[in-house]
């Protein structure tokens, strides 16, 4: 295998040919010196000299390219390690008790009749990394601020619970209720970090791998944003994200590294637990994952600290005058290191040190047992402390600590470094005895040989437990802890909503623009205006929000160091260190991470933020749906705007932009309150109620999803008898049929309401049908209410049976009922079973495509004329009209000819 330097050349392809050599003779002298060093002292000595020259060049501020990776040794030299302020002996005792309880908790969860599983190998590898953080670095919230934000690796949760047990934060009853959240309530512990399930304990959900890293980056950025805007003092807060080396293969793990470097987020530290294993086997069996990650993070502009070997390697490395040991470390692949983790000292002597006499001489005086215990850096408290301290003191860059560990460390030979260790959950009696002996715990054999293995607690008054409490008091309280300190906001009155509620008169305005107008008025509010956080993925202009640029400005910690090309325009692009708008570039994942960080600020930092995330509706729940689940789990609040919504409304863009299903995806998220309003006045009431529910008294842990459209229409003024309850619950009547004799009902949502009103007129004038038109502002909420009612009735048969809102609302309205929207039929079909009468729906099922709005709507048969046919068809089924009229309608409106449709309003503007 090639050496690290050969595998990762500093400059690929050599010097650029455009650079002239002004002094060829001096250049030749330097080259001759290098040649002499190679010839006389060997390549390793020459390499060392080159590295020292590069180091000196940096000291002298000579611009030289960064090396993409360094030797496979610790970044921090032994001589540079700081004084370790802790009591290492006591900390080892604490950690041993924590390791035991974590493993026993998972093993007991596998007892007969339960068998709920769990993972112990991940914490086995990362236990020391956490312990040093808990004892010396992680700040709690008792000081009144947000403390530090720690993203715990999901599979390590048993160890976090085990530590909380020693601190009397949890009891044995809690530990025995691991993964039994309902059957053992209120003691049940969630499988992984789930704030929604344990809202006083966990802060950040992380086990959907890849979301922790990107979430931590944007949390660190949100901390800076809060501080820059004077909303919260986050100057002391550090963000730590504990990640796995296999997890770094997720695109979200590495996708936004450059943002952290670009904004100089030195309040952020990634700790990558490099146990060299995925769930099934090695991460890079034929390669070196630490070297690969070092190259990626260095290239992205991060400060990299490698923590590879523990202190037992220091004497060997000190002897390595010609670099033969370092070269061996550089060229040994990860798969082989995993084999060494499972083999004997004799095997390591023969296969690692035996290939070169100089290596054999280094370990000649060591026993096989000493060779076996040459350890990895992620298990050495002093080395870990040095890495954390260096990361905390580093300025101008985020830091990643790459810590090499062994998966399943300390669990014994059946677990350590084995490919199957992630799936191993139960320890045999012999495993337990070996584990106990290795941890030096005073647990007698008889307690391991009969029944369930016991938990171990050294006693509340023991030195180690008092030490733990003392450390946490000094660091400001217990971690993890979630605290909600934010007070309810004083919400705006009627004036803020007046402009949208009065309609647009003769001007045609899309619902997107109606929302933007409302947002501008809300952002002027003296009480809550500064708390709004507009977020968009490089689409503010698309959504007509460039009008906010001059006043709200775009957040950039560097400000605007250039003259904007449009500086003379009224709506010029304005960046500011105190800007209010987050412009996260073309990254929906990044924007959603910003949304989550802002939406949970009420808990993280005790200050409400009101995020307004606006995006192409197709690229929300479809592209970043996992993050919306993360948002629900993190109890984040805010508004999510699916702009340019609908299967047919965004003309010309085609398949990947034609959203006809996001409401269906939104319906699967229990935290999401979804609306599809047709008019500005509906939007006003929905937003007002959302602010009340999320930021007023008795605030709820929900977020609002609202779809808005880019098709301009005449926005009607709010009726004097507006049905606010109907708007908020999901259904209200907007037009009573005034002509015709045959009754029918049309339920429509969003941009389909004007089509329904047009159909209402045609039905009355040409077919004698008197149809009422209803605006279904939320199919999802109507269904959710009905499901809750059925659940209540199922379990309380002795009580008066409740009736779903949609049933009550439509009771007395004579059908048939026809539903139509710019969504696939499954969206309005959610309420079919609760509609009191014959029910049918029309929708945009299938792929979207580029064409005029009229042609697309005729193709999907959801335009006004198709609605007419739909109503007539249902009336014919009920025998209220003759079926012969159906063919007449098809021919009259040329419904089989897409090109015959009126193309409708052109353009794709917001």
C-alpha positions in Angstrom: 0.0 0.0 0.0 1.2 3.5 -0.8 2.3 5.8 2.0 0.0 8.6 3.2 2.1 11.2 1.3 1.9 9.2 -2.0 -1.9 8.6 -1.6 -2.6 12.3 -0.9 -0.2 14.5 -2.8 0.0 18.1 -1.7 -0.3 19.5 -5.3 -1.9 17.2 -7.8 0.0 17.5 -11.1 2.8 19.7 -9.8 3.3 23.4 -10.2 1.2 25.4 -12.7 3.3 26.1 -15.8 2.4 29.8 -15.7 4.6 30.4 -12.7 8.0 31.6 -13.9 11.3 30.8 -12.1 13.1 34.1 -11.5 16.2 32.4 -10.0 16.8 29.0 -11.5 20.2 28.6 -9.8 18.7 29.1 -6.3 15.9 26.7 -7.2 18.5 24.1 -8.3 20.4 24.5 -5.0 17.2 23.7 -3.0 16.5 20.7 -5.2 20.1 19.4 -4.9 19.8 19.7 -1.1 16.7 17.6 -1.1 18.3 15.0 -3.4 21.3 14.9 -1.0 19.0 14.3 2.0 17.3 11.5 0.2 20.5 9.9 -1.0 22.4 10.2 2.3 19.7 9.9 5.0 16.8 8.2 3.2 13.3 9.1 2.1 11.8 9.2 5.6 14.4 11.8 6.8 13.9 13.9 3.7 10.1 13.7 4.3 10.6 14.9 7.9 12.7 17.8 6.7 10.1 18.8 4.1 7.4 18.7 6.8 9.4 21.0 9.0 10.0 23.4 6.2 6.3 23.6 5.5 5.6 24.1 9.2 8.2 26.9 9.3 6.7 28.4 6.2 3.3 28.6 7.9 4.9 30.2 10.9 6.4 32.9 8.6 3.0 33.3 6.9 4.3 32.0 3.6 1.4 30.8 1.6 1.9 27.1 1.0 -0.8 24.5 0.1 -2.4 22.6 2.9 -1.5 18.9 3.2 -4.7 16.9 2.8 -3.7 14.4 5.4 -0.9 14.0 8.0 0.8 11.0 9.5 -1.3 8.4 11.3 -0.3 9.7 14.7 -1.8 12.1 17.3 -2.0 15.8 16.1 -1.0 17.0 19.6 2.5 16.0 20.5 3.0 14.6 24.0 5.2 17.5 25.0 2.3 19.9 24.1 -0.4 18.2 26.1 -1.9 20.4 28.8 -2.0 19.5 32.5 -4.9 17.2 33.2 -6.9 18.7 36.1 -9.0 15.7 36.9 -8.6 12.8 39.3 -8.0 10.1 36.7 -8.4 7.2 39.2 -11.8 8.4 40.4 -12.9 9.1 36.8 -12.0 5.6 35.8 -14.1 4.2 38.6 -17.0 6.4 37.5 -16.6 5.3 33.9 -16.4 1.6 34.9 -19.6 1.8 36.8 -21.2 3.6 33.8 -20.0 1.0 31.4 -21.4 -1.8 33.5 -24.8 -0.3 34.0 -25.1 0.6 30.3 -24.4 -3.0 29.3 -26.5 -4.5 32.0 -29.5 -2.3 31.1 -29.4 -3.5 27.5 -28.9 -7.1 28.5 -31.8 -6.9 31.0 -34.0 -5.5 28.2 -33.4 -8.8 26.4 -35.0 -10.8 29.2 -37.6 -13.3 28.3 -41.0 -11.7 27.6 -39.4 -8.3 26.8 -36.7 -8.6 24.1 -36.8 -5.0 23.0 -33.1 -4.8 22.1 -30.6 -2.1 22.4 -27.0 -1.4 21.5 -24.0 -1.5 23.8 -21.0 -1.6 21.4 -21.1 2.0 20.3 -21.0 3.3 23.9 -18.3 0.8 24.7 -16.1 2.5 22.1 -17.1 6.1 22.9 -17.5 6.0 26.7 -14.2 7.8 27.5 -15.0 10.5 24.9 -18.2 11.3 26.7 -16.8 11.0 30.2 -14.1 13.6 29.7 -16.7 15.9 28.2 -19.1 15.4 31.2 -16.3 15.9 33.7 -14.5 18.9 32.2 -16.3 20.6 29.3 -20.0 20.3 28.8 -21.7 23.3 30.3 -25.2 23.0 31.8 -28.0 25.5 31.9 -28.1 26.4 35.6 -26.3 29.6 34.9 -29.4 31.0 33.2 -28.1 30.7 29.6 -28.4 27.8 27.1 -25.1 26.2 28.3 -23.5 24.0 25.7 -25.5 22.1 23.1 -24.5 18.4 22.9 -25.6 16.1 20.1 -25.2 12.6 21.5 -24.7 9.8 19.1 -28.0 7.9 19.0 -26.7 4.4 19.6 -24.7 5.6 22.7 -27.9 6.4 24.6 -27.6 3.5 27.1 -24.4 5.0 28.4 -26.0 8.4 28.9 -28.8 6.8 30.8 -26.4 4.8 32.9 -24.5 8.0 33.9 -27.8 9.7 34.8 -28.6 6.8 37.0 -25.4 7.2 39.0 -26.3 10.9 39.4 -29.7 10.0 40.8 -31.4 11.6 37.8 -32.8 8.1 36.9 -33.7 5.1 39.0 -33.4 1.3 38.5 -37.0 1.4 37.6 -36.2 3.7 34.7 -33.3 1.6 33.5 -35.6 -1.5 33.6 -38.1 0.4 31.5 -35.6 1.0 28.7 -37.4 0.9 25.3 -40.8 0.3 27.1 -42.1 3.9 26.9 -45.8 3.1 27.2 -46.0 -0.2 29.1 -43.7 1.1 31.8 -44.9 4.8 31.8 -44.0 7.1 33.4 -40.6 5.4 33.8 -40.1 4.4 30.2 -36.9 5.4 28.5 -36.8 6.1 24.8 -34.5 3.9 22.6 -32.5 6.9 21.4 -32.4 10.6 22.1 -36.0 11.6 21.5 -37.0 15.0 23.0 -40.6 14.5 22.2 -40.6 11.3 24.3 -38.4 12.7 27.1 -38.9 16.5 26.9 -37.1 17.2 30.1 -34.0 15.2 29.3 -33.0 15.0 25.6 -32.5 18.2 23.5 -31.6 16.9 20.1 -32.8 13.8 18.2 -29.8 12.3 16.4 -30.3 8.6 15.5 -31.5 9.2 12.0 -27.8 9.3 11.0 -26.5 12.3 9.1 -29.0 14.7 10.6 -27.0 15.2 13.8 -24.0 16.7 11.9 -25.9 19.1 9.8 -28.1 20.0 12.7 -25.1 20.8 14.9 -23.6 23.0 12.2 -26.7 25.1 11.9 -27.2 25.2 15.6 -23.8 26.7 16.0 -24.7 29.2 13.3 -28.0 29.9 15.0 -26.1 30.7 18.2 -24.1 33.3 16.4 -27.2 34.7 14.7 -29.0 35.1 18.1 -26.0 36.8 19.5 -25.4 39.1 16.5 -29.1 40.3 16.6 -29.0 40.9 20.3 -31.7 38.3 21.2 -29.6 36.1 23.4 -26.0 36.1 24.7 -24.6 32.8 23.3 -21.0 33.8 23.5 -20.1 31.0 25.9 -22.1 28.3 24.2 -20.2 25.5 22.5 -21.8 22.9 20.2 -20.5 19.4 20.4 -21.6 16.7 18.0 -20.7 13.1 18.6 -20.7 11.1 15.4 -19.7 7.8 14.0 -17.1 7.3 11.2 -19.6 5.2 9.3 -22.2 7.9 9.8 -20.0 10.3 7.9 -20.9 8.5 4.6 -24.4 10.1 4.9 -24.5 13.1 2.5 -25.9 15.4 5.2 -22.9 14.6 7.4 -20.4 16.3 5.2 -22.6 18.4 2.9 -22.4 21.7 4.8 -18.9 21.6 6.2 -17.9 24.6 4.2 -20.6 26.8 5.7 -19.1 26.1 9.2 -15.7 27.1 7.9 -16.9 30.0 5.8 -18.6 31.6 8.8 -15.7 30.7 11.2 -17.8 28.7 13.6 -15.2 28.1 16.3 -18.0 27.4 18.7 -18.5 24.0 17.0 -16.7 20.8 17.6 -17.3 17.5 15.9 -16.1 14.4 17.7 -16.0 11.5 15.3 -15.8 8.1 17.0 -13.6 6.3 14.6 -14.1 2.7 15.8 -13.5 1.8 12.1 -16.7 -0.2 11.9 -20.1 0.3 10.4 -23.1 -1.8 11.6 -22.0 -4.8 9.6 -18.3 -4.5 9.1 -15.4 -2.2 8.5 -16.0 1.4 7.3 -12.9 1.3 5.1 -11.4 -2.1 5.3 -8.9 -1.5 2.5 -8.3 2.1 3.4 -8.0 4.5 6.3 -11.1 6.3 7.3 -9.4 8.8 9.6 -7.0 9.8 6.8 -9.9 10.2 4.4 -12.0 12.3 6.9 -8.9 14.4 7.7 -8.6 15.2 4.0 -12.2 16.1 3.7 -12.4 18.3 6.7 -9.1 20.0 6.0 -10.2 20.7 2.5 -13.4 22.2 3.8 -11.4 24.6 6.0 -11.8 22.9 9.4 -9.2 22.5 12.1 -8.4 18.8 12.4 -7.2 17.1 15.6 -6.4 13.4 15.2 -6.5 11.4 18.4 -5.1 8.0 17.2 -3.0 6.4 19.9 -3.0 6.3 23.7 0.0 7.1 25.9 1.4 3.6 25.8 2.6 4.4 22.2 4.6 7.5 23.3 7.8 5.7 24.1 7.8 3.7 20.9 7.1 6.8 18.8 9.9 8.6 20.7 12.3 5.9 19.4 11.2 6.2 15.8 14.2 8.2 14.6 14.0 7.1 11.0 10.2 7.0 10.7 9.8 3.3 10.2 7.0 3.0 12.8 5.1 6.0 11.5 5.4 4.5 8.0 4.0 1.2 9.2 1.1 3.0 10.9 0.5 5.0 7.7 0.4 2.0 5.5 -1.6 -0.5 7.6 -5.3 -0.5 6.5 -8.2 -0.2 8.8 -9.3 -3.8 8.3 -6.0 -5.0 9.6 -6.2 -2.8 12.6 -9.5 -4.4 13.4 -7.9 -7.8 13.2 -5.2 -6.7 15.6 -8.0 -5.6 18.0 -9.2 -9.2 18.2 -5.9 -11.0 18.2 -3.2 -11.8 20.8 0.0 -9.9 21.6 2.1 -12.6 20.0 0.1 -12.2 16.7 0.6 -8.4 16.8 4.3 -8.9 17.5 4.7 -11.2 14.5 2.4 -9.4 12.0 2.7 -5.7 12.8 6.2 -5.4 14.3 7.7 -8.5 12.6 8.1 -7.1 9.1 11.2 -5.0 9.9 14.1 -5.6 12.3 13.9 -2.0 13.5 10.3 -2.6 14.5 11.1 -5.9 16.2 13.9 -4.2 18.2 11.5 -1.5 19.4 9.3 -4.1 21.2 12.0 -6.6 22.1 11.8 -5.6 25.8 8.0 -5.7 25.9 5.9 -8.7 26.8 3.1 -10.0 24.6 0.6 -8.7 27.2 2.1 -5.2 26.9 1.9 -5.3 23.2 -1.7 -6.4 23.4 -2.5 -3.4 25.5 -1.0 -0.8 23.1 -4.2 1.2 23.0 -6.2 3.7 20.9 -6.4 7.4 21.6 -10.1 7.5 22.1 -9.8 5.5 25.3 -7.1 7.7 27.0 -8.5 10.4 29.3 -5.4 12.6 29.2 -5.2 12.5 25.4 -8.9 13.2 25.1 -8.7 16.1 27.5 -5.8 17.6 25.4 -7.9 17.3 22.2 -11.0 18.9 23.8 -9.0 21.8 25.3 -7.2 22.5 22.0 -10.6 22.5 20.2 -12.1 24.9 22.7 -9.1 27.3 22.5 -8.9 27.2 18.7 -10.2 30.4 17.0 -11.5 31.2 13.6 -12.4 27.6 12.5 -14.7 24.8 13.6 -12.8 21.8 14.9 -13.2 18.1 14.3 -11.6 15.5 16.6 -11.0 12.2 14.9 -10.7 9.7 17.8 -9.7 6.1 17.1 -11.5 3.6 19.3 -12.4 -0.1 19.4 -16.1 -0.9 19.0 -17.3 -2.9 22.0 -14.2 -1.8 24.1 -14.0 -3.4 27.5 -16.9 -5.8 26.8 -14.6 -8.8 26.3 -13.3 -10.9 23.5 -16.7 -11.9 22.2 -17.6 -8.3 21.5 -14.5 -6.1 21.0 -13.9 -5.3 17.3 -16.2 -8.1 16.0 -18.1 -7.4 12.8 -21.3 -8.5 14.5 -20.8 -6.5 17.7 -23.4 -3.8 16.8 -26.2 -6.5 16.8 -25.0 -8.2 20.0 -27.2 -7.3 22.9 -26.9 -9.9 25.6 -23.9 -10.9 27.7 -23.5 -14.5 28.9 -22.6 -15.3 32.5 -19.0 -15.8 31.4 -19.1 -12.5 29.5 -20.4 -10.7 32.6 -17.7 -12.2 34.8 -14.9 -11.2 32.5 -16.5 -7.7 32.1 -16.8 -7.3 35.9 -13.2 -8.4 36.5 -11.9 -6.0 33.8 -13.9 -3.1 35.5 -12.8 -4.1 39.0 -16.3 -4.0 40.3 -17.2 -5.7 43.7 -20.0 -7.9 42.4 -20.0 -11.5 43.6 -20.4 -14.4 41.2 -23.6 -15.6 42.7 -25.3 -12.3 41.7 -24.3 -13.1 38.1 -25.2 -16.7 38.1 -28.8 -16.5 39.1 -31.5 -14.2 37.6 -30.8 -10.9 35.9 -27.4 -9.3 36.3 -27.5 -6.5 38.9 -26.9 -2.8 38.4 -24.0 -1.3 40.3 -24.0 1.9 42.3 -21.0 2.7 44.6 -23.2 4.6 47.0 -24.5 8.2 47.1 -21.8 9.2 49.5 -19.0 7.5 47.7 -16.0 9.5 46.5 -16.7 8.9 42.9 -20.4 9.9 43.0 -19.5 13.1 45.0 -16.9 13.8 42.4 -19.4 13.5 39.6 -21.8 15.9 41.3 -19.0 18.4 42.1 -17.9 18.4 38.4 -21.4 19.0 37.2 -22.0 21.8 39.7 -18.9 23.5 38.6 -19.9 23.2 34.9 -23.4 24.6 35.5 -25.7 21.7 35.9 -26.6 18.3 34.5 -26.3 17.4 30.8 -28.4 16.4 28.9 -31.2 18.6 30.2 -34.0 20.3 28.3 -35.4 23.4 29.9 -38.2 25.7 28.6 -37.7 29.2 30.0 -39.3 31.3 27.2 -42.3 33.3 28.2 -45.4 33.6 26.0 -45.1 36.4 23.5 -47.4 39.4 23.3 -49.1 38.8 19.9 -50.3 41.4 17.4 -53.8 42.6 17.3 -56.3 43.1 14.4 -54.3 45.9 12.8 -51.5 43.6 11.6 -53.9 41.4 9.7 -56.2 44.2 8.3 -54.5 44.7 4.9 -54.8 41.0 3.9 -58.3 40.6 5.2 -59.7 43.5 3.1 -58.8 41.7 -0.2 -57.0 43.0 -3.3 -59.8 44.9 -5.0 -59.3 45.0 -8.8 -55.7 43.9 -8.4 -54.8 40.3 -8.9 -52.6 38.8 -6.2 -51.4 35.3 -5.7 -51.7 33.7 -2.2 -47.9 33.8 -2.0 -47.9 37.5 -2.3 -50.8 37.8 0.2 -48.7 35.9 2.7 -45.6 38.1 2.0 -47.7 41.2 2.6 -48.9 39.8 5.9 -45.3 38.9 6.9 -44.1 42.4 6.2 -46.8 43.8 8.5 -46.0 41.3 11.2 -42.3 42.0 11.0 -43.1 45.7 11.8 -44.7 44.7 15.0 -42.8 46.3 18.0 -43.3 43.2 20.2 -42.5 40.3 18.0 -41.3 41.7 14.7 -37.6 41.1 15.4 -38.3 37.4 16.3 -39.3 36.5 12.8 -36.6 34.5 10.9 -37.3 34.3 7.2 -35.5 31.4 5.6 -35.2 30.5 1.9 -33.0 28.3 -0.3 -31.9 31.0 -2.8 -35.5 31.7 -3.9 -36.5 34.9 -2.1 -37.0 36.7 -5.5 -39.1 33.8 -6.8 -41.4 34.2 -3.9 -41.6 38.0 -4.1 -39.7 38.4 -0.8 -36.9 40.6 -2.2 -38.9 43.5 -0.9 -37.6 42.5 2.5 -33.9 42.9 1.5 -33.5 46.6 2.2 -35.2 46.6 5.6 -34.6 43.2 7.1 -31.3 42.5 5.3 -29.6 39.1 4.9 -27.6 37.7 7.8 -23.9 37.4 7.0 -21.3 37.6 9.9 -18.9 39.3 7.6 -21.4 41.9 6.4 -21.3 43.1 2.8 -17.7 43.7 1.8 -18.5 44.5 -1.8 -20.6 46.9 -3.8 -23.8 45.1 -4.8 -24.4 45.1 -8.5 -27.9 46.2 -7.9 -27.1 48.8 -5.3 -28.9 51.6 -7.2 -32.2 49.7 -7.2 -34.8 50.1 -4.6 -34.8 46.4 -3.7 -31.1 45.9 -3.8 -29.3 42.9 -2.2 -28.3 43.8 1.3 -26.1 41.7 3.7 -25.4 42.6 7.3 -23.9 41.1 10.4 -27.2 41.8 12.1 -29.4 40.8 9.2 -32.7 39.1 9.9 -33.1 36.9 6.8 -31.3 33.6 6.4 -30.2 33.0 2.9 -28.9 29.4 3.0 -28.1 28.9 -0.6 -29.3 26.0 -2.7 -29.6 23.6 0.2 -33.1 22.6 1.4 -31.4 20.4 4.0 -29.4 23.4 5.3 -32.6 25.6 5.3 -34.5 22.9 7.2 -31.6 22.6 9.7 -31.9 26.4 10.2 -35.6 26.1 10.6 -35.2 23.4 13.4 -32.5 25.4 15.2 -34.6 28.6 15.1 -37.8 26.8 15.9 -36.4 25.2 19.1 -34.6 28.3 20.3 -37.4 28.8 22.9 -36.0 25.7 24.7 -32.3 25.8 23.7 -31.8 29.4 24.7 -35.0 30.5 26.3 -35.8 33.0 23.5 -38.6 32.6 21.0 -37.8 32.8 17.3 -40.5 32.5 14.7 -39.0 30.8 11.6 -40.7 31.3 8.3 -39.2 28.8 5.9 -40.4 29.3 2.3 -39.5 26.9 -0.5 -40.7 25.3 -3.7 -43.4 23.0 -2.3 -42.1 20.0 -4.2 -38.8 20.2 -2.4 -40.0 20.3 1.2 -41.5 17.1 2.5 -40.4 15.1 -0.5 -36.7 16.2 -0.3 -36.2 16.8 3.4 -39.0 14.9 5.0 -36.7 13.1 7.5 -35.7 16.5 8.8 -39.4 17.5 9.3 -39.7 14.4 11.5 -36.6 15.5 13.3 -38.3 18.9 13.7 -41.3 17.2 15.3 -39.1 15.2 17.5 -37.2 18.3 18.7 -40.5 20.0 19.5 -39.6 22.9 17.2 -42.2 25.4 16.2 -42.6 27.7 13.2 -44.2 28.2 9.8 -43.3 26.1 6.8 -44.5 27.6 3.5 -44.8 25.3 0.4 -44.8 28.0 -2.2 -45.5 27.6 -5.9 -47.7 24.7 -4.8 -50.0 22.4 -6.8 -49.7 19.9 -9.7 -50.7 22.4 -12.4 -50.2 25.9 -11.0 -46.4 26.3 -11.6 -46.6 26.5 -15.4 -43.6 25.5 -17.5 -41.4 24.0 -14.8 -42.4 20.3 -15.3 -42.3 17.1 -13.4 -39.8 17.8 -10.7 -41.5 21.1 -9.7 -45.1 19.9 -9.9 -46.2 19.2 -6.4 -49.4 17.3 -6.1 -48.7 15.3 -3.0 -46.9 17.2 -0.2 -50.1 17.4 1.9 -50.2 13.6 1.8 -46.7 13.5 3.1 -47.4 16.2 5.7 -50.4 14.2 6.9 -48.0 11.5 8.2 -46.3 13.9 10.6 -48.2 14.2 13.9 -46.6 17.5 14.7 -47.5 19.1 11.5 -50.7 21.3 11.2 -51.3 21.6 7.4 -53.4 24.1 5.5 -54.2 24.7 1.8 -55.9 28.2 1.9 -57.5 29.8 -1.1 -57.6 33.4 0.0 -55.6 36.0 1.8 -58.1 36.4 4.6 -58.0 32.7 5.3 -54.2 33.0 5.5 -54.6 35.8 8.0 -56.7 33.7 10.4 -54.5 30.6 10.0 -51.3 32.6 10.8 -52.9 34.4 13.7 -54.1 31.1 15.2 -50.7 29.5 14.5 -48.9 32.3 16.5 -51.4 31.8 19.3 -50.9 28.0 19.4 -47.2 28.1 19.1 -46.2 31.3 21.0 -49.0 32.3 23.2 -50.2 31.0 26.6 -50.2 27.1 26.8 -48.0 26.9 23.7 -48.2 23.7 21.7 -45.2 21.8 20.2 -46.5 21.8 16.6 -45.4 23.5 13.4 -47.6 24.8 10.6 -47.3 23.8 6.9 -49.2 26.1 4.5 -49.3 25.8 0.7 -49.5 29.0 -1.3 -49.7 29.5 -5.0 -48.1 31.7 -7.7 -51.3 32.2 -9.7 -52.7 35.8 -9.3 -56.4 36.0 -8.6 -58.7 38.7 -7.3 -58.5 38.3 -3.5 -62.0 38.8 -2.0 -62.5 40.8 1.1 -63.3 38.9 4.2 -67.1 38.4 4.5 -68.8 40.1 7.4 -70.0 36.7 8.6 -66.7 34.9 8.1 -66.6 31.5 9.6 -63.3 31.6 11.5 -63.9 28.3 13.2 -64.5 26.6 9.9 -61.3 28.1 8.4 -59.3 26.8 11.3 -60.9 23.4 11.6 -60.6 22.9 7.8 -63.9 23.6 6.1 -66.2 26.7 5.5 -68.8 27.6 2.9 -67.7 30.4 0.6 -70.6 30.6 -1.8 -74.2 29.4 -1.5 -75.8 28.3 -4.8 -78.3 31.0 -5.9 -79.8 29.5 -9.0 -80.9 26.1 -10.2 -83.1 23.5 -8.6 -81.0 20.3 -8.3 -78.7 20.5 -5.2 -75.0 19.6 -5.0 -72.0 20.4 -3.0 -68.4 21.2 -4.3 -65.5 21.0 -1.8 -62.3 22.7 -3.1 -59.0 23.8 -1.6 -56.4 26.3 -2.5 -56.2 27.4 -6.1 -59.1 25.1 -7.0 -61.7 27.3 -5.2 -61.9 29.7 -8.1 -62.4 26.8 -10.5 -65.2 25.5 -8.3 -66.9 29.0 -8.3 -66.7 29.1 -12.1 -68.2 25.6 -12.2 -70.9 26.7 -9.8 -72.0 29.4 -12.3 -71.9 27.0 -15.3 -73.9 24.4 -13.4 -76.6 26.9 -12.5 -76.8 28.6 -15.9 -76.6 25.6 -18.2 -77.7 22.6 -16.2 -80.1 23.9 -13.5 -77.9 22.6 -10.7 -77.7 24.6 -7.5 -74.3 23.9 -6.0 -72.7 25.3 -2.9 -69.0 25.8 -2.8 -66.9 25.1 0.2 -63.3 26.0 0.9 -61.5 23.0 2.5 -58.7 24.8 4.1 -57.3 21.6 5.6 -58.2 18.1 4.4 -55.6 16.9 6.9 -57.0 18.6 9.9 -60.5 17.4 9.1 -59.2 13.8 8.9 -57.2 14.2 12.1 -60.3 15.4 14.0 -62.3 12.5 12.7 -59.7 9.9 13.6 -59.6 11.4 17.2 -63.3 11.3 17.4 -63.4 7.6 16.3 -60.7 6.7 18.8 -62.7 8.4 21.6 -65.9 6.6 20.6 -64.1 3.3 20.4 -62.9 3.3 23.9 -65.9 5.1 25.5 -69.0 3.3 24.2 -70.9 4.1 27.4 -70.6 7.9 26.7 -72.4 10.0 24.2 -70.8 9.4 20.9 -69.0 12.3 19.3 -69.4 13.3 15.7 -66.5 14.4 13.4 -66.4 18.1 12.6 -66.6 17.5 8.8 -69.8 15.4 9.3 -71.4 18.0 11.5 -70.4 20.8 9.1 -71.9 19.1 6.1 -75.0 17.7 7.9 -78.0 19.1 6.1 -76.1 20.0 3.0 -77.8 18.0 0.2 -75.3 16.0 -1.9 -73.8 14.6 -3.9 -70.4 15.9 -2.8 -67.6 16.4 -5.2 -64.1 17.3 -4.0 -61.5 18.9 -6.2 -58.0 20.3 -5.6 -54.6 20.7 -7.4 -53.5 17.6 -5.5 -53.8 14.0 -6.2 -57.1 12.5 -5.2 -55.6 10.8 -2.1 -55.5 14.2 -0.4 -59.2 15.0 -0.4 -60.1 11.3 -0.2 -58.8 11.5 3.4 -62.2 12.6 4.5 -64.4 10.4 2.3 -65.7 8.1 4.9 -67.0 10.9 7.1 -68.9 12.9 4.5 -72.6 12.4 5.0 -73.5 11.5 1.4 -72.2 10.3 -1.9 -68.6 11.5 -2.3 -66.3 11.6 -5.3 -63.1 13.5 -5.9 -61.0 14.9 -8.8 -57.3 15.4 -8.7 -53.9 15.6 -10.3 -52.9 12.0 -10.2 -49.7 11.1 -12.1 -46.6 13.0 -13.0 -46.8 16.8 -13.6 -45.5 18.3 -16.8 -44.7 21.6 -18.5 -47.6 23.3 -20.2 -50.2 26.0 -19.8 -52.2 25.9 -16.6 -55.4 25.4 -18.7 -54.0 22.5 -20.6 -52.6 20.8 -17.5 -55.9 21.2 -15.7 -57.9 19.8 -18.7 -55.4 16.9 -18.9 -56.0 16.0 -15.3 -59.8 16.9 -15.6 -59.8 19.3 -12.6 -60.7 22.5 -14.5 -64.1 24.2 -14.1 -65.7 22.3 -17.0 -64.4 19.0 -15.6 -65.9 19.8 -12.2 -69.2 20.4 -14.0 -68.9 17.0 -15.5 -68.0 15.5 -12.2 -71.1 16.9 -10.5 -73.3 15.9 -13.3 -71.9 12.3 -13.2 -72.7 12.0 -9.5 -76.2 13.4 -10.0 -76.7 10.8 -12.7 -75.6 8.0 -10.4 -78.2 9.1 -7.9 -80.9 9.2 -10.7 -81.4 13.0 -10.4 -80.5 13.7 -14.0 -80.5 11.5 -17.1 -77.1 9.9 -18.0 -77.4 11.3 -21.6 -76.4 14.7 -20.4 -72.9 13.5 -19.5 -72.0 12.9 -23.2 -73.5 16.2 -24.0 -71.2 17.9 -21.5 -68.1 16.1 -22.7 -68.8 17.2 -26.2 -69.9 20.7 -25.4 -66.7 21.5 -23.3 -64.4 19.3 -25.5 -63.2 17.6 -22.4 -61.3 14.9 -24.4 -59.2 17.6 -26.2 -56.5 19.1 -24.0 -55.7 21.8 -26.6 -59.3 23.0 -26.5 -58.9 24.3 -23.0 -58.5 28.0 -22.3 -54.7 28.3 -21.5 -55.5 30.5 -18.5 -53.3 33.1 -16.8 -49.8 32.8 -18.1 -46.5 33.1 -16.2 -44.9 31.6 -13.2 -44.4 34.7 -11.0 -45.1 34.6 -7.3 
